[in-house]
Amino acid sequence: MLIENAAPADDKMKDVALPPPPPEVNGNRAKSDDVEGGLLGQPQPQPLQCAASANPSRRPSLELCRRVALFITMLVVVAVLAAVFAYFLGWASLVQVVVVAAAVYLCTGRRYRWFYVAAKTAPRDLRAFTRFLRVQWMIHGLAKRNASVPDMFRDMAAKYPDKVCLMCEESQMTFAEVDAYSNKVANVFLEHGYRKGDVVALFMDNRPEFVCLWLGLAKLGVVVPLINYNLRLNSLLHSVTVADSQALIYSSELSDAMKDISKQLPSKVALYSWSSTPNNFSHGLAEKNLTALLHNAPSTEPSVPEKPSFNDRLVYIYTSGTTGLPKAAVITNAKFIFITAAIRRLSGFRNSDRFYCPLPLYHTAGGCMSVGQALLFGSTLVIRKKFSASAYFSDCLKFECTVAQYIGEMCRYILSTPAKPEDTQHKIRLMFGNGLRPQIWKEFVDRFNIPAVAEFYGATEGNANIVNIDNTVGAIGFVSRIIPAVYPISIIKVDPFSGEPIRDKNGLCIPCAPDEPGVFIGKITSNPSRAFLGYVNKKDSEKKVVHDVFTKGDMAFLSGDLLVADEFGYLYFKDRTGDTFRWKGENVSTSEVEAVVSNAAGYRDAVVYGVEVFGNEGRAGMAAILDQEDNLDLQAIAEGVRRALPAYARPQFIRALRQVEMTGTFKLKKKDLQAEGFNPSSVKDKIYYFTSKGEYQLLTDAAYQEIVAGKIRF
């Protein structure tokens, strides 16, 4: 379902009314001594009888009436649920659910086990299903109104004008101030001739104005690519051009990066500089001073020629995908609203919550899931410009936050900080994010007194997200074992090396059994919330779609991520297929890094892959470079990667290859190199590591042991 060991059930159960499920404390079931040696072992009090039932002659007829009433009630409940299901997802989906449920029942040899699993997971599924219905009901109403993100924000601004909307360390903006600032932005660009469907890119670090700028452009229906402020040179240039940007807003702190690509930008791209302080100087890029323009612009609601609609494009969010340079994933108003509402309902957020977000706002996690809680639901969002492990819970305490966001790397960094009183003095009732390692999950929540964790999984460009709603350690969500078709996701068998789906004799994909790893897919249906919007580049989008999945002609989004589901439907992340690996909480595209490394090494053959480093999450980048003459210029490579790549994408290890083995298609055997790792005692080639000084130094056995022991850290 959306969002993400006991004895067999007794098959001799009679018509006994089941007691309600036990209460829950902090997402976990409250323990009781009633099961063994407690109340169940004692004589139970007899229920009170009404006068009619006291007459023995009337008991059979009364019992029959009760059974009939119970049967009718069950039929009514089933009918209502079926009607609601059909209303939101269609009659075809309802029929599919019924057929699948019947097939599961009839084809399962150990049917008693299925009943046990169903009974065990029914409360979880029902809770998630009802929450998901609330999301669908809201989305349905907004679609009928043709409402956009700016429309929903206007409602919040009218409802909470004086409430703090956005905070960033020492500054803050109320809903009324965010509305006024975004109106100024809209009026400036409206006067400059920008209209619905135009594209204006945003290149800026974390700050409240980042949100105000794209929100103001959204009021015109202008699409805003949110560009990673770590990008430089070719990656930055590509991000601007692939979105077909007509203009670009950049903050003055990033002017040097803009100067590096200014001569290569298409002539149609107009530049707007923004500064946190009024200024009259120019960066020499023929840019317009947006700060001055905003100062003189009216703060009234703009009169737009064409109103943005529910299904219009809102922003582009970049993802590395599996190969190549950053890809611009399409986020419509509908998708932004759905992502925000789904994580809110399924995780149990409240309007009164104050959110702490130290994540980049150019990513979906921070820029949609957290920003959306403020814009669409009236919560307060605390933004941090850059993540600090030592200040994480101090900030939460200082700003009185109740919900905090993370990625897995953050949790490990926070856990490694010295203990201090703020660790448990905060008011955090829930943390949500993705990538919290099962190995540190319990230690983390125990040390920092975290009542609940909502671990989610999803892809920016994808059509399926899942959430762990019941604190199951390590799980990223679940799929129902009773009616799996309710939320159309699945795990299919793939080739472990190529990532290509394995098909049966009929040419269809093969679903994985419990505890069998496979690739996570999201089935593409006619329902708007299940649509696959993909990337701006249609060819890139086509690569992420698999056809003829379970029936001829059907389609699904292929995530490229390996997951495994247990017997109860809980999903666990295993690995990534393809060439992309994850480091420092970011996805790294190896082909992009390979191009930079090859150029810096004098156009030598080079391959990049991820290797596991003990005690670190994800995989550190390692570049294998052909060096048959032992004359590799390590200084030039270090300078090249420092200049062209963000810190998380720079190779932490370099392997100088004296001999090279090619595949049949004339490619270096990356898998073999990856398997050999970076242990100098087992690899004949020289290996170098990236030091804290930004240089590559020979990796000795002693240095390797220090890395393994955590004394040398990356």
Secondary structure, 3 states (H helix, E strand, C coil): CCCCCCCCCCCCCCCCCCCCCCCEECCEECCCCCCCCCHHHCCCCCCCCCCCCCCHHHHHHHHHHHHHHHHHHHHHHHHHHHHHHHHHHCHHHHHHHHHHHHHHHHHCCCHHHHHHHHHHHHHHHHHHHHHHHHHHHHHHHHHHHCCCHHHHHHHHHHHCCCCEEEEECCEEEEHHHHHHHHHHHHHHHHHCCCCCCCEEEEECCCCHHHHHHHHHHHCCCCEEEECCCCCCHHHHHHHHHHCCCCEEEEEHHHHHHHHHHHHHCCCCCEEEEECCCCCCCCCCCCCEEHHHHHHHCCCCCCCCCCCCCCCCEEEEEEECCCCCCCEEEEEEHHHHHHHHHHHHHHHCCCCCCEEEECCCCCCHHHHHHHHHHHHHHCCEEEECCCCCCCCHHHHHHHCCCCEEEEEHHHHHHHHCCCCCCHHHHCCCCEEEEECCCHHHHHHHHHHCCCCCEEEEEECCCCCCEEECCCCCCCCCEECCCCCHHHCCEEEECECCCCCCECECCCCCECECCCCCCEEEEEEECCCHHHCCCCECCHHHHHCCEEECCCCCCCEEEEEEEEEEECCCCEEEEEEECCCCEEECCEEECHHHHHHHHHHHCCCCCEEEEEECCCCCCCCEEEEEEECCCCCCCHHHHHHHHHHHCCHHHCCCEEEEECCCCECCCCCECHHHHHHHCCCCCCCCCEEEEECCCCCEEECCHHHHHHHHCCCCCC
